[in-house]
Amino acid sequence: MSPFITLPGRQMQRLIGPVRVRTESGLLWITVDGQPEDILLAAGESRHFEPGERVIVYALGEEARFEVSRDAPCRRARVRGWAERVSAWLHGAPPVLRSGA
């Protein structure tokens, strides 16, 4: 399967993370289940979606072409988890140790 998808105007595609969506041409309107705000991606822009996130990609305008790549959770998410654990520990929570992270 090609990583590129071409959607005619006003058509949609469903994806499940982890994925990275990069717009090659056109404009994408993206909705993620459970998220209060939608996302607009213009040509050249990309966005990573976490494992299990249900994503609806909708082509605004005439047509949109975008690349979908399956990738591991982004490093930023792992760093954020680490920072949250340190913050909890600093505020009195017992440390949570994980192996292999």
HELIX and SHEET records of a PDB file:
HELIX    1   1 ARG A   75  LEU A   90  1                                  16    
SHEET    1   A 3 PHE A   4  PRO A   8  0                                        
SHEET    2   A 3 ARG A  54  SER A  69 -1                                        
SHEET    3   A 3 MET A  12  ILE A  16 -1                                        
SHEET    1   B 4 PHE A   4  PRO A   8  0                                        
SHEET    2   B 4 ARG A  54  SER A  69 -1                                        
SHEET    3   B 4 VAL A  19  VAL A  32 -1                                        
SHEET    4   B 4 ILE A  39  ALA A  42 -1                                        
SHEET    1   C 4 PHE A   4  PRO A   8  0                                        
SHEET    2   C 4 ARG A  54  SER A  69 -1                                        
SHEET    3   C 4 VAL A  19  VAL A  32 -1                                        
SHEET    4   C 4 SER A  46  PHE A  49 -1                                        
END                                                                             
